[in-house]
């Protein structure tokens, strides 16, 4: 399944004017990276994948439309999947994008290839 291009455009609008953001196709979706660190991704399975501080994962999982991100059969601390119903409006989407952006921006920059 291809990623939701409308959702990708809405993420782009929120990130407009933010420096050092790149887009990269990965994991069947479209990832937005800050200084080489993935912040959020529009998932090919629908919804949004969001990078969060690992210590915040458990608390954020109590929110509606939020599930753990599972890769290779294992839950990944520090990553969440927010279902499409949880990012339908700008009011819903913006806090998730900002949360991922803020966390990724605080990580050491990765070398670009």
KEKOLMI-536941 format. One record per residue: residue in one letter; residue number from 1; x, y, z of N, C-alpha, C in turn. Coordinates in nm, 3 decimals, always signed. Layout:
// KEKOLMI-536941
residuo_num_n_x_n_y_n_z_ca_x_ca_y_ca_z_c_x_c_y_c_z
A_NUM_X_Y_Z_X_Y_Z_X_Y_Z
...
END
This chain:
// KEKOLMI-536941
residuo_num_n_x_n_y_n_z_ca_x_ca_y_ca_z_c_x_c_y_c_z
X_1_+0.084_-0.118_+0.000_+0.000_+0.000_+0.000_+0.089_+0.125_+0.000
X_2_+0.059_+0.218_-0.086_+0.135_+0.343_-0.092_+0.092_+0.433_+0.023
X_3_+0.182_+0.524_+0.061_+0.147_+0.616_+0.170_+0.039_+0.714_+0.124
X_4_-0.025_+0.776_+0.219_-0.132_+0.873_+0.197_-0.068_+1.007_+0.160
X_5_-0.075_+1.044_+0.033_-0.010_+1.166_-0.014_-0.074_+1.291_+0.047
X_6_-0.204_+1.287_+0.074_-0.269_+1.401_+0.139_-0.211_+1.422_+0.279
X_7_-0.193_+1.313_+0.353_-0.133_+1.324_+0.487_+0.011_+1.375_+0.476
X_8_+0.084_+1.327_+0.377_+0.223_+1.374_+0.358_+0.224_+1.524_+0.332
X_9_+0.132_+1.573_+0.251_+0.126_+1.717_+0.223_+0.090_+1.796_+0.348
X_10_+0.005_+1.741_+0.432_-0.032_+1.808_+0.557_+0.088_+1.814_+0.652
X_11_+0.168_+1.707_+0.654_+0.291_+1.708_+0.735_+0.386_+1.813_+0.680
X_12_+0.400_+1.819_+0.548_+0.488_+1.920_+0.486_+0.447_+2.062_+0.525
X_13_+0.316_+2.087_+0.528_+0.267_+2.220_+0.567_+0.310_+2.255_+0.709
X_14_+0.300_+2.159_+0.799_+0.339_+2.182_+0.938_+0.489_+2.205_+0.949
X_15_+0.567_+2.134_+0.868_+0.712_+2.144_+0.873_+0.768_+2.259_+0.791
X_16_+0.683_+2.326_+0.714_+0.729_+2.437_+0.628_+0.805_+2.539_+0.712
X_17_+0.920_+2.578_+0.664_+1.002_+2.676_+0.734_+1.095_+2.616_+0.838
X_18_+1.080_+2.487_+0.863_+1.169_+2.420_+0.957_+1.295_+2.381_+0.881
X_19_+1.408_+2.424_+0.931_+1.534_+2.396_+0.863_+1.581_+2.254_+0.880
X_20_+1.660_+2.210_+0.786_+1.728_+2.081_+0.792_+1.635_+1.960_+0.797
X_21_+1.522_+1.967_+0.725_+1.429_+1.855_+0.716_+1.440_+1.796_+0.575
X_22_+1.456_+1.664_+0.571_+1.461_+1.593_+0.444_+1.351_+1.489_+0.440
X_23_+1.312_+1.449_+0.321_+1.215_+1.342_+0.301_+1.286_+1.223_+0.240
X_24_+1.244_+1.105_+0.282_+1.305_+0.985_+0.227_+1.201_+0.873_+0.229
X_25_+1.190_+0.804_+0.117_+1.099_+0.689_+0.112_+1.165_+0.574_+0.187
X_26_+1.091_+0.521_+0.285_+1.141_+0.407_+0.361_+1.026_+0.338_+0.432
X_27_+1.043_+0.211_+0.461_+0.944_+0.131_+0.532_+0.807_+0.134_+0.464
X_28_+0.804_+0.148_+0.333_+0.677_+0.150_+0.260_+0.602_+0.280_+0.276
X_29_+0.668_+0.383_+0.329_+0.604_+0.511_+0.349_+0.698_+0.624_+0.314
X_30_+0.672_+0.740_+0.370_+0.753_+0.858_+0.346_+0.797_+0.914_+0.480
X_31_+0.928_+0.911_+0.505_+0.983_+0.958_+0.632_+1.030_+1.102_+0.620
X_32_+1.017_+1.173_+0.732_+1.068_+1.310_+0.742_+1.179_+1.307_+0.845
X_33_+1.299_+1.346_+0.802_+1.418_+1.339_+0.886_+1.469_+1.478_+0.920
X_34_+1.515_+1.492_+1.042_+1.574_+1.617_+1.089_+1.719_+1.589_+1.120
X_35_+1.808_+1.656_+1.047_+1.953_+1.635_+1.065_+1.989_+1.486_+1.054
X_36_+1.915_+1.415_+0.969_+1.942_+1.274_+0.945_+1.870_+1.178_+1.037
X_37_+1.796_+1.228_+1.135_+1.722_+1.144_+1.229_+1.574_+1.146_+1.194
X_38_+1.514_+1.028_+1.180_+1.373_+1.020_+1.146_+1.289_+1.076_+1.261
X_39_+1.197_+1.166_+1.226_+1.109_+1.230_+1.324_+0.969_+1.170_+1.316
X_40_+0.914_+1.168_+1.196_+0.782_+1.111_+1.169_+0.785_+1.046_+1.031
X_41_+0.689_+0.959_+1.008_+0.676_+0.898_+0.875_+0.529_+0.874_+0.846
X_42_+0.490_+0.907_+0.725_+0.356_+0.875_+0.679_+0.364_+0.729_+0.637
X_43_+0.288_+0.646_+0.707_+0.299_+0.502_+0.691_+0.227_+0.451_+0.567
X_44_+0.286_+0.353_+0.505_+0.220_+0.284_+0.394_+0.102_+0.202_+0.441
X_45_+0.093_+0.179_+0.571_-0.020_+0.105_+0.631_-0.129_+0.199_+0.680
X_46_-0.110_+0.327_+0.658_-0.204_+0.429_+0.704_-0.157_+0.492_+0.833
X_47_-0.193_+0.616_+0.851_-0.156_+0.687_+0.973_-0.012_+0.734_+0.973
X_48_+0.037_+0.758_+1.094_+0.167_+0.821_+1.112_+0.251_+0.741_+1.210
X_49_+0.379_+0.729_+1.181_+0.475_+0.674_+1.277_+0.547_+0.794_+1.337
X_50_+0.559_+0.794_+1.469_+0.616_+0.910_+1.538_+0.727_+0.865_+1.631
X_51_+0.838_+0.937_+1.626_+0.950_+0.910_+1.717_+0.932_+0.994_+1.842
X_52_+0.939_+0.929_+1.956_+0.917_+0.997_+2.085_+1.026_+0.955_+2.183
X_53_+1.045_+1.030_+2.290_+1.140_+0.985_+2.391_+1.098_+0.847_+2.443
X_54_+1.189_+0.751_+2.447_+1.152_+0.615_+2.490_+1.081_+0.612_+2.625
X_55_+1.119_+0.702_+2.716_+1.056_+0.703_+2.848_+0.912_+0.753_+2.845
X_56_+0.869_+0.814_+2.734_+0.731_+0.863_+2.720_+0.640_+0.761_+2.652
X_57_+0.696_+0.654_+2.599_+0.621_+0.558_+2.520_+0.499_+0.504_+2.594
X_58_+0.517_+0.454_+2.714_+0.406_+0.391_+2.787_+0.291_+0.489_+2.810
X_59_+0.322_+0.610_+2.851_+0.217_+0.709_+2.877_+0.142_+0.745_+2.749
X_60_+0.215_+0.760_+2.639_+0.151_+0.798_+2.512_+0.065_+0.686_+2.455
X_61_+0.097_+0.562_+2.490_+0.017_+0.449_+2.441_-0.123_+0.446_+2.501
X_62_-0.149_+0.525_+2.604_-0.283_+0.530_+2.663_-0.376_+0.620_+2.583
X_63_-0.323_+0.694_+2.488_-0.404_+0.786_+2.408_-0.481_+0.711_+2.299
X_64_-0.593_+0.770_+2.264_-0.678_+0.712_+2.161_-0.606_+0.709_+2.026
X_65_-0.624_+0.603_+1.951_-0.568_+0.583_+1.816_-0.418_+0.557_+1.815
X_66_-0.357_+0.535_+1.930_-0.212_+0.516_+1.939_-0.182_+0.370_+1.972
X_67_-0.089_+0.312_+1.897_-0.045_+0.174_+1.918_+0.107_+0.170_+1.918
X_68_+0.162_+0.065_+1.974_+0.308_+0.052_+1.965_+0.348_+0.026_+1.820
X_69_+0.463_+0.072_+1.782_+0.516_+0.037_+1.651_+0.585_-0.097_+1.666
X_70_+0.552_-0.189_+1.579_+0.608_-0.324_+1.584_+0.693_-0.345_+1.459
X_71_+0.818_-0.382_+1.481_+0.908_-0.414_+1.370_+0.968_-0.550_+1.397
X_72_+0.966_-0.635_+1.298_+1.020_-0.772_+1.310_+0.957_-0.845_+1.429
X_73_+0.826_-0.819_+1.451_+0.754_-0.888_+1.556_+0.777_-0.835_+1.697
X_74_+0.851_-0.726_+1.711_+0.881_-0.672_+1.843_+0.838_-0.526_+1.854
X_75_+0.784_-0.490_+1.970_+0.750_-0.350_+1.995_+0.879_-0.269_+2.003
X_76_+0.874_-0.150_+1.951_+0.991_-0.064_+1.948_+0.967_+0.056_+2.040
X_77_+1.034_+0.058_+2.155_+1.022_+0.172_+2.246_+1.075_+0.296_+2.175
X_78_+1.004_+0.406_+2.197_+1.046_+0.531_+2.133_+0.981_+0.554_+1.998
X_79_+0.895_+0.462_+1.957_+0.823_+0.477_+1.831_+0.678_+0.441_+1.853
X_80_+0.588_+0.519_+1.793_+0.446_+0.494_+1.804_+0.383_+0.496_+1.667
X_81_+0.272_+0.427_+1.656_+0.191_+0.432_+1.535_+0.061_+0.501_+1.574
X_82_+0.031_+0.613_+1.508_-0.094_+0.684_+1.531_-0.184_+0.657_+1.411
X_83_-0.297_+0.593_+1.437_-0.389_+0.555_+1.331_-0.444_+0.675_+1.255
X_84_-0.492_+0.650_+1.135_-0.544_+0.756_+1.049_-0.652_+0.838_+1.118
X_85_-0.735_+0.775_+1.201_-0.840_+0.849_+1.272_-0.783_+0.944_+1.375
X_86_-0.659_+0.924_+1.415_-0.595_+1.010_+1.514_-0.520_+1.128_+1.454
X_87_-0.518_+1.138_+1.320_-0.447_+1.248_+1.254_-0.531_+1.309_+1.141
X_88_-0.661_+1.299_+1.154_-0.750_+1.349_+1.049_-0.750_+1.501_+1.038
X_89_-0.739_+1.569_+1.150_-0.744_+1.716_+1.148_-0.605_+1.773_+1.178
X_90_-0.587_+1.898_+1.143_-0.460_+1.966_+1.175_-0.440_+1.970_+1.326
X_91_-0.547_+1.989_+1.399_-0.539_+1.995_+1.545_-0.489_+1.862_+1.603
X_92_-0.525_+1.751_+1.541_-0.477_+1.620_+1.585_-0.334_+1.595_+1.538
X_93_-0.306_+1.630_+1.414_-0.179_+1.598_+1.350_-0.062_+1.681_+1.404
X_94_-0.082_+1.810_+1.419_+0.028_+1.901_+1.453_+0.105_+1.859_+1.579
X_95_+0.038_+1.827_+1.690_+0.115_+1.790_+1.810_+0.204_+1.667_+1.790
X_96_+0.158_+1.572_+1.709_+0.240_+1.452_+1.685_+0.362_+1.487_+1.601
X_97_+0.342_+1.569_+1.497_+0.455_+1.609_+1.412_+0.556_+1.689_+1.494
X_98_+0.508_+1.782_+1.574_+0.596_+1.865_+1.656_+0.670_+1.778_+1.758
X_99_+0.601_+1.682_+1.818_+0.664_+1.593_+1.916_+0.779_+1.516_+1.851
X_100_+0.755_+1.459_+1.733_+0.860_+1.386_+1.662_+0.974_+1.476_+1.620
X_101_+0.940_+1.594_+1.571_+1.040_+1.692_+1.528_+1.128_+1.735_+1.644
X_102_+1.066_+1.767_+1.756_+1.143_+1.813_+1.873_+1.238_+1.704_+1.923
X_103_+1.190_+1.581_+1.927_+1.276_+1.474_+1.976_+1.392_+1.449_+1.880
X_104_+1.362_+1.438_+1.751_+1.467_+1.411_+1.652_+1.569_+1.525_+1.646
X_105_+1.522_+1.648_+1.662_+1.613_+1.762_+1.657_+1.710_+1.763_+1.774
X_106_+1.674_+1.699_+1.884_+1.762_+1.694_+2.000_+1.865_+1.583_+1.995
X_107_+1.857_+1.498_+1.893_+1.954_+1.389_+1.879_+2.078_+1.438_+1.803
X_108_+2.191_+1.372_+1.822_+2.311_+1.410_+1.745_+2.284_+1.394_+1.595
X_109_+2.332_+1.488_+1.517_+2.315_+1.481_+1.373_+2.385_+1.358_+1.317
X_110_+2.323_+1.300_+1.215_+2.385_+1.187_+1.145_+2.451_+1.238_+1.019
X_111_+2.558_+1.171_+0.980_+2.623_+1.208_+0.855_+2.533_+1.174_+0.740
X_112_+2.528_+1.262_+0.643_+2.444_+1.238_+0.524_+2.526_+1.167_+0.420
X_113_+2.459_+1.079_+0.351_+2.526_+1.002_+0.246_+2.502_+1.062_+0.111
END
